[in-house]
Amino acid sequence: MIRLINLSKQFGSFKAVDDVSLEVGKGTIFAFLGTNGAGKTTTIRMLTGVLQPSSGTAEIGGYDIQKNPIEAKFLMGIIPDRPYLYGKLTGREFLYFMADLYKVEPKLAKQRIVELLELYGLSDWQNDLIDSYSHGMKQRLLMCAAQIHNPPVLVIDEPMVGLDPKGAKLLKDTLRKRAAEGLTIFMSTHSLSVAEEIADKLAIIQHGKIVAQGTLKELYARAQSDASDLENVFLQIISEGDNEQAISLRNSQ
């Protein structure tokens, strides 16, 4: 469902994303991991059509996001790292607004809104102004909005930020349920425990390059020494990436 082919983005002399290639199949939860500034959000912005790549392509369901942006975007639900909500609308009004943007037929929109509000535990607050929502409730409303048109692909940048334990568990359980139903989920996250718990496949990006990708078992095998959890595996792999970059810089001087 998702295919990145030699994707790169350069800002002046700085290469934020460097020749990234990966594929995510139907019904897969894919965790995209990296430190701050590693290139995660820039990759997601190219994947979703916000940024134009310097080179390479990003495809959703076979559609190139640059050549066929409308077709590709209708296949996606997107939750960016800095989303905006209209605080003076009620939760229900906001979902009707989003359904209209995605051209969802009114009868189907009504049905989808009821289903999503129930799924994400927001039915009791659907007629309250969004301004009165807690951060976790806003996150859950965004999950509803991103899926109002029932897309086959969901792209989320940092889904767990600010969620309390109850909200985080609800979101993890819901993502697993939706993936089992065939939804493809591309998730950028700093929460290694969440990635370890729910991701089917993972990739680690460092200095704009993919330094490791595969299943959790494959990443454990990739680490050079025994590791007890994903945090240790992650730290080992990015440390290797830092060492390789330092050697490359010395050799180029």
Secondary structure as GFF3:
##gff-version 3
##sequence-region A 1 253
A	DSSP	beta_strand	2	11	.	.	.	ID=ss1
A	DSSP	beta_strand	14	24	.	.	.	ID=ss2
A	DSSP	beta_strand	29	33	.	.	.	ID=ss3
A	DSSP	alpha_helix	40	47	.	.	.	ID=ss4
A	DSSP	beta_strand	55	60	.	.	.	ID=ss5
A	DSSP	beta_strand	63	64	.	.	.	ID=ss6
A	DSSP	alpha_helix	69	74	.	.	.	ID=ss7
A	DSSP	beta_strand	76	79	.	.	.	ID=ss8
A	DSSP	alpha_helix	91	101	.	.	.	ID=ss9
A	DSSP	alpha_helix	106	119	.	.	.	ID=ss10
A	DSSP	three_ten_helix	123	125	.	.	.	ID=ss11
A	DSSP	three_ten_helix	130	132	.	.	.	ID=ss12
A	DSSP	alpha_helix	135	146	.	.	.	ID=ss13
A	DSSP	beta_strand	153	157	.	.	.	ID=ss14
A	DSSP	alpha_helix	165	180	.	.	.	ID=ss15
A	DSSP	beta_strand	184	188	.	.	.	ID=ss16
A	DSSP	alpha_helix	192	198	.	.	.	ID=ss17
A	DSSP	beta_strand	201	206	.	.	.	ID=ss18
A	DSSP	beta_strand	209	214	.	.	.	ID=ss19
A	DSSP	alpha_helix	216	222	.	.	.	ID=ss20
A	DSSP	alpha_helix	230	252	.	.	.	ID=ss21
###
